[in-house]
Amino acid sequence: MHIALVGPTHPYKGGIAQHTTMLARQLGVAGHTVDVLSWSAQYPDFLYPGEQRVPVDRPELDPWPRTTYPLAWYRPDSWWRTGRRLRDHDLVVVVLVTPIQVPAYLTLLAGLGHGPPVVVLCHNVLPHERRLVDPVLVRALLRRADAALVHSGEQDRVARARGARDVVVGELPSGFPPADTVVTPADDTVYRRLLFFGLVRPYKGLDVLLEALAEVPDVSLTVAGEFWGGTQATEQAVARLGLGDRVELRPGYVDAADVPAVFRDVDALVLPYRTATSSYNADVAFQYGVPVVATRAGALADRVRDGVDGLVCEPGDVSALGKTLQRLYDEGGLLPRLRAGVRPPDHTGKWQRYVEALLAAGRR
């Protein structure tokens, strides 16, 4: 098939851009011809309080060679022209990052006309922090497309409620560059240090983790990632809870090359999300032999085998998270057992199944 992927890729940073690049690569491995059409300007700077791109000459993944950048948020004519350009393709996949981009996608699909089938790849059907207009915009896009690809059963229900004609569920595979080996400590070293990794936004529950950490003595936390809106609120919470000597903030985007060092000498990655669809951060932790403590938000806990390679608890519950963290250290032999239970993520198998799900959505 001749397939078009419309969405962010290098030099845009982060998991969604990496995922687009990996998806193009995996479709190519499966024998398809893939064009990636991305953004020269994705959205106004004021909508994203941080750097949107990594350096052009330092890609986190090898860029897909058939990549062009015809789209700009301030050029509606580029939206229409791109749609007309894709009329000779067999399948068009638009990557839904934010409802802000829906007008551009609807214009692109208008230019496409009655052309190839269209699949909306939904990393989130609706944003975690949403505006009143967001459901309206998403409904308009899903009703125009032939199918949606989502990453959990809960998102299946959300997409159908928002007018999707057909929905296919595919488990989110990691877009992160795979490590060569899983590194498991050779001894029973307990570092008494936890890790919060990735973009810091309210729905990810860092504030819940800080409150829980205050109930667990002699355990430290590293927070490594870009802070949405700055570090002031987190710094104030750390001071209020008396955690100044136990919490290390490493603000700023963590480049893929620096990730192994972030996961070194920590006992567990903590995913204290209030809400979630899915995340491949657990797979990143498992690449480096690190167990995961996660909440049961969305499909987050589906990545973790409770009591085998991590622990799970209820979302938004300070007491439950605190008890889970305490258990990690107080239950004799638990931490070494969890480390021993960590297995390398099955990148190849997950991607094969994901590609099959996407193509199934395009054939409906």
N, C-alpha and C positions, 0 to 999 in steps of 0.2 A: 504494500500500500504506500501511497504518497501522503504523508501525515504532516500537518502543521501544528506546532505547539506555540501558543501565543501567551507569553508570560515573562516574568523576570528571569534573568540568567546573569552570568558574569558580565560586567563587573559589579552587579548588585550583590550585596552580601547577605549571608544568613541562610537558614535551612530551606526556605522556599525556592530561592534562586539555585541552590545546590541541587534541590530535588528536580527542578526543570532540566538542568544539565544532565543529571543521571538518567532521567526518564528518556531524554533524547538518545543517550548512549545505549540504553537497554533496548529501545525500539530498533535502533540500528543493528544491534547484535542479533535481534530476531529477524533481520532481513528487510526491514522497511526503510524507505527513503524519508528522512525527517528534516523539515525546515523549522528552525526556531526563530520566531519573530518577536523581538523584545522592544524595550522602551529606551529611547534616547533620553527621555525625561519622563519618569514614572508618575510622579504627582508633585504638587508644590512643596517646597522645602518646609513650609510651616506645618504641614501635616505629619512630618516625621522629624522629631526633635533630635537629630543626630546625623552622622554621616551615612549616606545611603549606599556608598560604593566602597569596594576595596580597590587598591591600586591596580590599574589596568595590566601592568606588567607582572603582577604577583597573584595569579588566579589560584583559588583554593582547589579547583578542579580544572583539568584541561578543558578549555572551552570547546563546545561543539562546533565543528568547522562550518556547517551550513547555518550560521547564525547571522541575522541582520537586525537592524534597530530602526525600523520605519516609524514607530509610534512615539508620539509626544502628547502629553496631557493638554497642552495649549494649542494643538493643531488638529481640530476635528476633521479637516480634510485628510489627514494621515490615517485616521480611523477608517474612513470610507474607502480610500484607495487600497488599504491593506486588505479589506474584505474582498474587493474586486479581484485582487491579485491571487486570492486563495480559491477561486471558483474551480480551478482544474485539479484540486487536491481530492483525495478520497475520504479524508477525515480531518476535521478541525477541532482542536482541543484548546479551550481557553481556560487559563489558570486564574481562578478567583482568589485574589489576595485581600481586597477590600471593596466594599460596595461603591466606593468613590469611583472605581473604574468601570462600573456598569454602563454609564452612558457611552463610554468609548466602545465597549464590547457590543452594545446594542447597535451602534452605528456601523461597526465592523460587520456584524451579522446582516444588517440591512444591505450593505455593499455585497455581501456574499450571495444574497438572494436565495433562490431555491436550489442551492448548490449542494455540497457534500453534507453528511450528517455532522452535527455539532455536539460535543460533549463538554460540559462545564466540570472542570476538576476543582473540587471544593476542598481546600485545606481547612476552612471553616465555612459552613453555610452562612452563618451570621457571625459578626465579630463578637468577641467576649465583652467588650465595652462598646455598646451600640447606641446609635442615634435613632430618632423616631423614623427617619426616612429610610434607614437601612433595610428593614424588611420589605418595603415597597420596591426598592431597587432590585433586591435579590429575587423577589417574586417575578418581576418583569424579565429578568435574564433567564431564570429557570423555565419559565413558560415558553420562551422563545427557542430554547435548546431542545435537542432530541432526547438527551439523557444527562444525568449527573453522576459523577464518580465521587463517592464520599469515603471516609475512613473509619466509620463505626456504625453500628446499628442505630445508635441514638441520633446520629447525623442523617441517617436514612430517613427516620421519622420527621426530622426537621425539614429536610429537603422536600419530602412529599407534601408536608403541610404548607410549604411555600410554593406549590404549583408545579413541581418537577414532573414531567411526563413519565419518566422512568428513572430508576436509581439503581446503581450497582455499588456494592460495598467492596472495597479493597483495603487490606491492611497496609498502613503506611510503611514503606520501606525506607531505610536510612539513605538520605542524600549526602551524608557525611563521608569523606574519603575513608575507606576501611583501613584499619591498622593491619600490619602484616601478621601479628600474633596477639593473643590475649596474654597480658602480663599479670600473673597471679603471684602475690608475695610467697616466698618459699617458707616463711615461718609464720608464727601466730602474732606478729607485731600488731599492736593496737595503737593507732596514732591519736585517737581521741580528737579527731578532726573530721568534720562533715563538709560537704560541698553543695552549694547552690550554683547552678551553671546556666548561662543563657540570658536572653533579654529579660530585664526586670520590668514587669508590668503588674498592675494590681491583681488581676485574676490569677497570677501565678503564686500568690500566697506567701511571699517572703515575710510579710509582717506576721503571719501566723507562725511561721518557722521561728522567727525571733522570739515571740512570746513563749513558744514551746521550749526553745533553747534555754530560756531563763529558768526553767524548771528542772534542767538537767545539769548538774554541777560538773565542772572540770572538763567540759567538751567545747571545742572551738569550732568555728564556722568560717569558711572562705566563700565569699560571694563574688563570682567572676562573671562579668557580663556587662552589657550596655544598659544603663538605667534610663528608662522611659521618663523623661521629665526631670532628670537630675537626681542626685544622691541625698538631698537635704532631708526628706522625710525619713529615709532609712537611717541616716546619721542621728536624727533626733530620737528615733525609736531605740537605737543602740544605746544612746546616752541615758534615756529614761529607764531602760531595763537594767542598767549597770553592766552592760556587756562590752564595754570599750576595750578591755584587754582580751576578749575572746572572739571578737568578730573582725575579720580582715576583709575590707572592701577593695576589690580590684576592678574599678569601673572602666568600661571601654570594651569594644567588640573584641572577642577572642578569635584571632585568626586560626585557621585550621592547623597551621604548623605549630602553634603554641598550645594546642589542646592537650597533648600527652603530658606536658609538665603540670597542667592544671589538675589532672586526675592522679598525679603522683602523691603518695603519702596521705591519702584520705581513706576513711573507713567506709563511707557510703555517699552516694549522690542522693540528695533529698529533692523530691518533686512534690511540694506541698500545695499543689494547685487547688484553687476553689472550684474552677470549672476547666474543662478540657475537652477537646475532640480526640486528639492523639498527639503523641510526641515521640520522636526517635532519640531523645536524649538518653533514655534507658539503654538503647542499643549502643550508644557511644560509651556509656559507663561500662557495659559488659565487654566492649572491645579491650578495655584496660583492666579487666579483672576486678571491677569495683561493684559491689552490691548496690541495690537501689531501695530507698524508702519512698513509697508513692502513696498518694491518696486514691480513692475510688472515683475520682472525677472522670466522667466520660469513659473513654477506652484506655485511660492511662494505666490502670492496674492490670490490664490484659497483657502488658509487656512483662510483668513481674510474677514469678512463681512464689507466692507467699510462703515464707519459711524455707525456701530452697535457694533462691538467689536474691532475695530481698524481703521486705515487709510492707504490708499495706494497712492503711487506716482510713477513717472517714475524712472527707474534705471539710475545711473550715472549722475544725474542732481542735483548739489549742491543747486541751487536756489529752485527747486521743493521740495526737502527734507526740506530745511530751512523753506519754507512757510508752509509745512505740520506740522512741529514741532511747529512753532509759532501758528498755528491754534489750536493745541492741548491745548495750554494755554490761548489763547486770546478769543476763541469762548465760550461765557458763557454757563456753564452747559455741555460742550462737554465731558470732562474727566469723570465726574461722570456717564454720560449716557453710555459711552463706557464700563466703569467698570461694570455697571449693565447689559450690553449686553453680557458679557463674560459667556459662558456656558462650563461645563466640556466636554473635548473631549470624543467622543464615542469610547473608545478603543476597546470594545468587538465587536461592529458592524464593525469597520474598519478592524480589524484583520480577522473577518469571511469573509468579502468581498475579502481581500487580499489573504487569503488561497484559496478561490474559484478561483481567477484569476490565481494563480500559478498552481493549479491542472488543470485548463483549458488549460494553456500553455503546460503542460506535456502530455495532451491527443491529441494535434493537430497532 
